Amino acid sequence: VRQLAGIELRALGEDDEMAARHRTWFADRVERLEPAIGRSGRPEIMADLAADQDNVRRAITTGIVAGDDTVTLRLCTAMATFWTSHGDWTEGCEQLRTALEMPASDVRLRGRALVALGNLLLLRGDLAEAEVRLSEGRRLATDPDDAVVLARALAGEGYLEFRRSHLAEAQAVWQEALEIAQHAGDERVAAGVLRSLAITAASC
């Protein structure tokens, strides 16, 4: 059915339009679900997105082919939380890297994507690239509405300091990240930073 529909859409010259509508629909969907991904008591969200993975991959692919940097970065950035929780770190890094190779018209969106990639790279142990991505993303998070992005970037940079055994520096960076996350009202980021601070305190 999918192959036949594709043939008919191409014959009508409507395949590009349908691809654009498809990826926009999934970008909207994932952005809507992202705050609930990985939350206790919401396993259906993970199950639904796991079932949607082929559609998401298709949407990202068509976005890259079409040069649709905005929707592609939106989709990849929103999917980062799923890739993190689902253990798809390598796929997430590859998709975000590819999306970030496109010239981005939205600087703030690029900053969010860079921070998402940086934190996935930390999970993979790619610390050198993670540092570069997080640093660039932090520099782009200058808008007041990007406070959570800034907190996530600082949280990642604190982890890098911790891995270098720079405990005082890690604690200072995490404390800044915590204050920003709490002020922005993001409980998920704040909880993660508090856990990191507790580990640092136990290590001192």
Beta strands, then each sheet from edge to edge (+ up, - down):
end
